[in-house]
Amino acid sequence: MKARKAWRVVREVVDEADIVVEVVDARDPIGTRNRKLERLILEEGKPLLIVMNKADLVPKEWAEEYKRKSEVPVVFISARERKGTGILRKEIKKLAKPLLDEKEKVKVALIGYPNVGKSTIINTLKGKRAVGTAPIPGYTKGKQLIRLSKKIWLLDSPGVIPIDDFDELVIRGGFPADKIEEPVKPAVKLIGRILETRKEAITEKFGITEFESEEDILRKIGERRGLIKAGGEVDIEETARWFLREWQTGRFTLFGSEEEGKRDFIWDFEDVLNGVEKDLLLDPRRILWKYGDELREKLDGQKRAGVREIEGITVGIATGFKKCDSAVKFLEELTGKHALASECFGKKWKGVVAVLD
């Protein structure tokens, strides 16, 4: 559906509804809220409710702070987990109450971008209360209303906001990162959004604390990943594709898992990895033979890690673990790849050198 036609459908849904619920992905509120839609609703003088779906994937403290700062009512739910839908019902009833002084029935519409969970929310709200076409004179043929209560009805056809910007299409996973001819622009735009929403995500994922611009962050990511062209320059386009791929596949989000949040490690071993890349050492035993003494100096209670992509293979080093298996698992989680071979070293505190693919 072309963007103009899709927006016409959205406008029709807004016109038909008495209350509009904008469904947003809690993991990316800036990217999945649509200010054009919100202005349209407010200009029409209709109540607007923001529903942050997938709230089980963000920290409770952050959700509460976002809700407190919002000028528009916000409800956090997890439709798949069926959490918060009771609160959503109560908020809808609260917004409908003043309208029922003038109307016999209040119609509620859900609108949002693709894949934010509109249909799941509708199905969850339906429950066992689903009924057929509402007995309302003049109601559009072929559409349905679902009864939430005696006087509150839900439009059973969510409005889908079109994605009419290619960069946004890429960021939302609508176009594969590996096939993008010019990936730097959407990658830089995504980094800017992350900095605006939760800049700590960059530090937690990549260990980057100082930078001059979004593109500088992209270059530093390329350095850490070992995405270097002949001559020693960062391959900025390949770095952008890798970064977008991490975002599209969910390996990188604004908020890591609870386990990742508790993880405390230092990015290290740049000098060793520079030597490994220069000598093209892709065997853990050869790496350990040449750099073992240097790596053993880093064996203490502090977790350290370094990774580098060389000739299509990722080399990873991790130290400060009590078990070798834990260090290998750590590298696999950090890179999102599978260890092909590894060598363990150390006594009380252990480390590993691994190659992953």
Summary of the structure (lengths in Angstrom):
residues: 357
radius of gyration: 25.2
end to end distance: 39.0
largest distance: 83.1
contacts: 1107
relative contact order: 0.09
helix: 45%
strand: 20%
